[in-house]
């Protein structure tokens, strides 16, 4: 059957990607609020039936879905904002349940990355988006089934971090002609992601580029050394390489 084909290789297959892309197309093309309501319902069913596609293996589908849902959280229609916020909360809850009620690490990381991308693509962060974040927090506060687990706290931490990124980005724009202040703001943001190596690396790389552009090569080198240390620590923790015995291999990693 079609469902069995979609579930092959833990939902990591070409047919799953095509079905997923079809769902995404309905979000990428302008739709009425009434049509979007049905699209969100279809996505809830899709995520509920095939959680492995999003929370296991490659993170591509998870990242793409987070991006499109967040874009809808900035929609001009209040009803669409509410529906998108409800879908996003449902998605995070499914991630929590899939991980046996331990964490929402993947959705957390992919949502922060999507926010960072949307800031450049769509200019999110205004009152509409803030309203959607408040709706998500309200869902977390009122979810009685999740009252005795860590999920509501993780949701609140995520929305807090999203607001931190939005605020820091706004401050960076104000000080884009003051390189020292700009780097200080990026350093603070990088420190806030000490527990998320991939995002910390992203901001450290951005800092290095600013230093290099301003001719501060020793400061740029320190950023790259810090990045190298993060990667070495990750590889050691995963048992992929012994950092005390150089192993000259090229390693492509993705921290989730």
PyMOL commands that set and color helices and strands:
alter all, ss='L'
color gray80, all
select helices_A, chain A and resi 2-6+8-11+14-28+33-49+52-55+60-73+78-98+105-121+127-142+144-146+151-174+179-191+197-213+217-238
alter helices_A, ss='H'
color red, helices_A
deselect
rebuild
show_as cartoon
